Amino acid sequence: MRKTRTPECIAMALAVISQASLAGGIDLDCEALSKQMVDRLDMEGLLIQTEPARQRAYAITRDLCGGAEKSAQQQHEADKQQALDNRLLEKQPVKPGNTRLKNLKH
């Protein structure tokens, strides 16, 4: 006896697999981005030329980047869940092509 795989089962399996593969999350490489930002501000003359000022600017940009990273991860997770919910709750739309296929099967 062969088991039939429904689209819902397949969608759930893909969700579990993709969740495991994306467990690392979104990485904006905040360390490198913060360094680039501080270097750019310094080159433009917008940063006080002392080491404590550079370190403070670096900490601020790293913190802001981390917040953006966390927000992007949360939005990504919400979008994935919404897509999965939509897929699982989706009914087959009634379209002429679907009706013809159904009629051909009978």
C-alpha positions as CSV (number, residue, x, y, z in Angstrom):
1,M,0.0,0.0,0.0
2,R,1.4,3.3,-1.0
3,K,0.9,6.5,1.0
4,T,-0.3,9.6,-0.8
5,R,1.5,12.8,0.1
6,T,-0.8,15.8,0.4
7,P,0.4,19.3,-0.4
8,E,0.0,20.1,3.3
9,C,2.4,17.3,4.4
10,I,4.9,18.4,1.8
11,A,4.6,22.1,2.9
12,M,5.2,21.1,6.6
13,A,8.2,19.0,5.7
14,L,9.7,21.8,3.7
15,A,9.0,24.2,6.6
16,V,10.8,22.0,9.0
17,I,13.8,21.5,6.6
18,S,14.1,25.2,5.9
19,Q,13.8,26.1,9.5
20,A,16.8,23.9,10.3
21,S,18.8,25.3,7.4
22,L,18.1,28.9,8.3
23,A,18.7,28.4,12.1
24,G,21.7,30.7,11.8
25,G,19.4,33.6,11.0
26,I,20.1,36.8,9.1
27,D,23.6,38.1,9.4
28,L,24.3,41.7,8.3
29,D,28.0,41.4,9.4
30,C,27.6,44.3,11.8
31,E,31.2,44.3,12.8
32,A,32.4,45.1,9.2
33,L,29.5,47.4,8.5
34,S,30.2,49.4,11.7
35,K,33.9,49.7,10.9
36,Q,33.0,50.9,7.4
37,M,30.6,53.5,8.8
38,V,33.0,54.9,11.3
39,D,35.8,55.0,8.7
40,R,33.5,56.8,6.2
41,L,32.4,59.3,8.9
42,D,36.0,59.9,9.7
43,M,37.0,60.5,6.1
44,E,34.1,63.0,5.7
45,G,35.4,64.9,8.7
46,L,32.2,64.2,10.6
47,L,33.8,62.5,13.5
48,I,35.9,63.9,16.3
49,Q,39.5,62.7,15.8
50,T,40.0,61.1,19.2
51,E,40.1,57.4,19.8
52,P,37.4,57.5,22.5
53,A,35.1,59.2,20.0
54,R,35.9,56.6,17.3
55,Q,35.2,53.8,19.7
56,R,31.9,55.4,20.8
57,A,30.8,55.9,17.2
58,Y,31.8,52.3,16.5
59,A,29.7,51.0,19.4
60,I,26.7,53.1,18.4
61,T,26.8,51.9,14.8
62,R,27.3,48.3,15.9
63,D,24.3,48.6,18.2
64,L,22.1,50.1,15.5
65,C,23.1,47.4,13.0
66,G,22.3,44.7,15.6
67,G,18.8,46.2,16.1
68,A,18.3,46.2,12.3
69,E,19.5,42.6,12.1
70,K,17.1,41.5,14.9
71,S,14.2,43.4,13.3
72,A,15.0,41.8,9.9
73,Q,15.1,38.3,11.5
74,Q,11.7,38.9,13.2
75,Q,10.1,40.1,10.0
76,H,11.6,37.2,8.1
77,E,10.2,34.7,10.7
78,A,6.8,36.4,10.6
79,D,6.7,36.3,6.8
80,K,7.7,32.6,6.8
81,Q,4.9,31.8,9.2
82,Q,2.4,33.7,7.3
83,A,3.4,32.0,4.0
84,L,3.1,28.6,5.7
85,D,-0.2,29.5,7.2
86,N,-1.5,30.7,3.9
87,R,-0.3,27.6,2.2
88,L,-1.8,25.2,4.7
89,L,-5.2,27.0,4.8
90,E,-5.4,27.6,1.1
91,K,-8.2,25.9,-0.7
92,Q,-8.0,24.9,-4.4
93,P,-9.4,27.9,-6.3
94,V,-12.2,27.1,-8.6
95,K,-10.9,27.8,-12.1
96,P,-12.1,26.5,-15.4
97,G,-8.9,24.5,-15.8
98,N,-9.3,22.8,-12.5
99,T,-12.9,22.0,-13.2
100,R,-11.9,20.4,-16.6
101,L,-9.2,18.3,-14.9
102,K,-11.6,17.2,-12.2
103,N,-14.2,16.2,-14.9
104,L,-11.5,14.3,-16.8
105,K,-10.6,12.2,-13.7
106,H,-14.2,11.0,-13.4
